[in-house]
Each structure stands twice: as structure tokens, then as C-alpha cells.
Amino acid sequence: MESQAKTGHSPSGYDRGNKYRQLIETEEFKELIQRKKAFIVPVTLFFLAFYFVLPILAAYSEVLKGEAFFHITWAWVYALLQFAVVWIGGIVYIKKAAKYDKMAKKILNKYEKELGE
């Protein structure tokens, strides 16, 4: 007789994976995923663009070579601004992720009986 770990099936023919497949087809779960994508994709694109603009401008233009203030060039201002943007973005992401976690918890609680947990 094979064990549950070897076969990947639960006793009595109970398939937990099928229950989770049904869960991800619910409107609540689809809405959660859509909200996460609506936040993560634009923010990721912004960070990538913001990060890669510095080396591109520094290498191929004269824009960042001008003096901003106190004999500091715009390249240094932009580079230091990247640190601020990363910290602010991280804080915003942590707060948004907490909201998504609460939404996921509500969905799991709603379908807890159907999942058999």
C-alpha cells in the first residue's frame, strides 16, 4: 500500500487541490488578484524606469552634469533621490500588502468549510 506522500492523494479520495482550484475561480479571489496586479505592475514599471534612467542619462546626455546647488550635480541629486524612492516605495508596498493579506484571509475564512480546514 502506497503512502499519501508517494501518491499525492489524500485518504478517502479527498482532493484538497481540487477545492483550492475551485477557490481560485471565485469572483472574490479574481478581484483580489486583479487589485494586486493593478498595483504591482505599474509600480514595478515605475521603479525599473526610474532606476535605469540614471545610468542612461549619465552616459548619453549632459542633463545630469549641471550644478544643482552647493557644487552638487544633478546626477548626485538623482542618485540620492533613488534611495528615498526605494524607502517610500517599500513602506507603501508593506501597507498595501497588509490590505491584500486581510482580503485573502477574509476569502479563506468565507470558504473554510468547503476547504475542509
C-alpha positions as CSV (number, residue, x, y, z in Angstrom):
1,M,0.0,0.0,0.0
2,E,1.5,3.4,-1.0
3,S,1.6,6.3,1.4
4,Q,-0.2,9.6,0.9
5,A,3.2,11.3,0.3
6,K,4.1,9.0,-2.6
7,T,0.7,9.1,-4.4
8,G,-0.1,12.7,-3.7
9,H,-3.7,11.8,-2.8
10,S,-5.4,12.2,0.5
11,P,-7.2,9.3,2.1
12,S,-10.8,8.6,1.2
13,G,-10.4,10.2,-2.2
14,Y,-10.5,13.7,-0.8
15,D,-8.7,16.0,-3.1
16,R,-7.7,19.3,-1.4
17,G,-6.1,20.6,-4.6
18,N,-9.4,20.5,-6.4
19,K,-11.0,22.5,-3.6
20,Y,-8.3,25.2,-4.0
21,R,-8.8,25.2,-7.7
22,Q,-12.5,26.0,-7.1
23,L,-11.5,28.7,-4.7
24,I,-9.3,30.5,-7.2
25,E,-12.2,30.5,-9.6
26,T,-14.4,32.6,-7.3
27,E,-15.1,36.2,-8.0
28,E,-13.6,37.3,-4.7
29,F,-10.3,35.7,-5.5
30,K,-10.2,37.0,-9.0
31,E,-10.9,40.5,-7.7
32,L,-8.0,40.2,-5.2
33,I,-5.6,39.1,-7.9
34,Q,-6.8,41.9,-10.2
35,R,-6.3,44.5,-7.5
36,K,-2.8,43.2,-6.7
37,K,-1.8,43.3,-10.4
38,A,-3.3,46.8,-10.8
39,F,-0.9,48.0,-8.0
40,I,2.2,45.8,-8.6
41,V,2.6,46.1,-12.4
42,P,2.6,50.0,-12.6
43,V,4.8,50.4,-9.5
44,T,7.3,47.8,-10.8
45,L,7.5,49.6,-14.2
46,F,8.0,52.9,-12.5
47,F,10.8,51.6,-10.3
48,L,12.6,50.0,-13.3
49,A,12.3,53.1,-15.4
50,F,13.3,55.4,-12.5
51,Y,16.3,53.1,-11.8
52,F,17.6,52.7,-15.4
53,V,17.1,56.4,-16.4
54,L,20.1,57.4,-14.2
55,P,22.8,55.4,-16.0
56,I,21.3,56.2,-19.4
57,L,21.2,59.9,-18.8
58,A,24.6,59.9,-17.2
59,A,26.2,58.1,-20.1
60,Y,24.4,59.6,-23.1
61,S,23.4,63.1,-22.2
62,E,24.6,66.3,-20.5
63,V,21.4,66.8,-18.4
64,L,22.8,65.5,-15.1
65,K,26.1,67.2,-15.4
66,G,24.8,70.7,-14.4
67,E,25.1,72.1,-11.0
68,A,22.0,71.7,-8.8
69,F,23.2,73.5,-5.6
70,F,26.3,73.8,-3.4
71,H,28.5,72.4,-6.2
72,I,26.5,69.2,-6.3
73,T,25.5,67.9,-9.7
74,W,22.0,66.7,-10.7
75,A,23.5,63.2,-11.0
76,W,24.1,63.1,-7.3
77,V,20.7,64.5,-6.6
78,Y,19.0,61.9,-8.8
79,A,21.1,59.1,-7.2
80,L,20.2,60.2,-3.7
81,L,16.6,60.5,-4.7
82,Q,16.7,56.8,-5.7
83,F,17.3,55.9,-2.0
84,A,14.3,58.0,-1.0
85,V,12.1,56.4,-3.7
86,V,13.1,52.9,-2.6
87,W,12.3,53.5,1.0
88,I,9.0,55.2,0.3
89,G,8.0,52.5,-2.2
90,G,8.9,49.8,0.3
91,I,6.7,51.4,3.0
92,V,3.8,51.8,0.6
93,Y,4.2,48.2,-0.5
94,I,4.2,46.9,3.0
95,K,0.9,48.8,3.8
96,K,-0.7,47.6,0.6
97,A,0.4,44.0,1.2
98,A,-1.2,44.1,4.6
99,K,-4.5,45.1,3.0
100,Y,-4.2,42.2,0.4
101,D,-3.4,39.8,3.2
102,K,-6.6,40.9,5.0
103,M,-8.6,40.4,1.8
104,A,-7.1,36.9,1.3
105,K,-7.8,36.0,5.0
106,K,-11.5,37.0,4.5
107,I,-11.8,34.9,1.4
108,L,-10.2,31.9,3.1
109,N,-12.5,32.3,6.2
110,K,-15.5,32.5,3.9
111,Y,-14.7,29.3,2.2
112,E,-13.2,27.5,5.2
113,K,-15.9,24.9,5.4
114,E,-15.7,24.0,1.8
115,L,-12.0,23.6,2.0
116,G,-12.3,21.3,5.0
117,E,-9.8,23.1,7.2
